[in-house]
Amino acid sequence: MANIKSQKKRNRQNEIRRGRNKSIRSDLKTSIKKAETAAAAGEPTEELFREAQRKIDIAASKGVLHHNTASRKKARLAAALRSE
């Protein structure tokens, strides 16, 4: 447990940010999974693909994902949807 006042504040800030990042990451995973399962089922995926791309871009802009990771996820998602 921290004894220093500034470290106590830093711990509080980290908890708030962790919760926010967890929410963004969970939403991201859900949208990607929806797009992938729709593609596997042969359903129309254009809208789901755009939504998943948007969530990836949001996560990258918030700093939850590194921009290279975001690019890789979008490329793999697009490739998976093209192959189905």
C-alpha positions as CSV (number, residue, x, y, z in Angstrom):
1,M,0.0,0.0,0.0
2,A,1.3,3.4,-0.9
3,N,2.2,5.9,1.8
4,I,3.0,8.8,-0.5
5,K,0.1,11.1,-1.3
6,S,1.0,11.5,-5.0
7,Q,1.2,7.7,-5.4
8,K,-2.3,7.3,-3.8
9,K,-3.7,9.7,-6.3
10,R,-1.8,7.9,-9.1
11,N,-3.4,4.6,-8.0
12,R,-6.9,6.1,-8.0
13,Q,-6.3,7.5,-11.5
14,N,-5.0,4.2,-12.7
15,E,-8.1,2.4,-11.5
16,I,-10.4,4.8,-13.3
17,R,-8.4,4.5,-16.5
18,R,-8.2,0.7,-16.2
19,G,-12.0,0.5,-16.0
20,R,-12.4,2.8,-19.0
21,N,-9.9,0.8,-21.1
22,K,-11.5,-2.5,-20.1
23,S,-14.9,-1.2,-21.4
24,I,-13.4,-0.1,-24.7
25,R,-11.5,-3.4,-25.1
26,S,-14.5,-5.5,-24.3
27,D,-16.7,-3.5,-26.8
28,L,-14.0,-3.9,-29.4
29,K,-13.8,-7.7,-29.0
30,T,-17.5,-8.0,-29.2
31,S,-17.8,-6.1,-32.5
32,I,-14.9,-8.1,-34.0
33,K,-16.5,-11.4,-33.0
34,K,-19.9,-10.4,-34.4
35,A,-18.3,-9.5,-37.8
36,E,-16.4,-12.8,-37.9
37,T,-19.3,-15.0,-37.0
38,A,-21.5,-13.3,-39.5
39,A,-18.9,-13.9,-42.2
40,A,-18.6,-17.5,-41.2
41,A,-22.4,-17.9,-41.5
42,G,-22.4,-16.3,-44.9
43,E,-24.5,-13.3,-43.8
44,P,-24.0,-9.8,-45.1
45,T,-21.1,-8.3,-43.2
46,E,-20.5,-4.8,-44.6
47,E,-22.2,-2.9,-41.8
48,L,-20.7,-5.2,-39.1
49,F,-17.2,-4.8,-40.7
50,R,-17.5,-1.0,-40.7
51,E,-18.6,-1.0,-37.1
52,A,-15.7,-3.2,-36.1
53,Q,-13.2,-1.0,-38.0
54,R,-14.7,2.0,-36.2
55,K,-14.2,0.4,-32.8
56,I,-10.6,-0.5,-33.7
57,D,-9.9,3.1,-34.7
58,I,-11.5,4.4,-31.5
59,A,-9.4,2.1,-29.3
60,A,-6.2,3.1,-31.2
61,S,-7.0,6.8,-30.8
62,K,-7.7,6.4,-27.0
63,G,-4.4,4.6,-26.6
64,V,-5.9,1.3,-25.7
65,L,-4.3,-0.3,-28.8
66,H,-1.0,0.6,-30.5
67,H,-1.6,2.0,-34.0
68,N,0.3,-0.9,-35.6
69,T,-1.8,-3.4,-33.6
70,A,-5.0,-1.6,-34.8
71,S,-3.8,-1.8,-38.4
72,R,-3.0,-5.5,-38.1
73,K,-6.4,-6.2,-36.6
74,K,-8.2,-4.4,-39.4
75,A,-6.2,-6.1,-42.1
76,R,-6.8,-9.6,-40.6
77,L,-10.5,-8.8,-40.2
78,A,-10.7,-7.6,-43.8
79,A,-8.9,-10.7,-45.1
80,A,-11.1,-13.0,-43.1
81,L,-14.2,-11.4,-44.5
82,R,-12.9,-11.5,-48.1
83,S,-12.1,-15.2,-47.8
84,E,-15.6,-16.2,-46.6
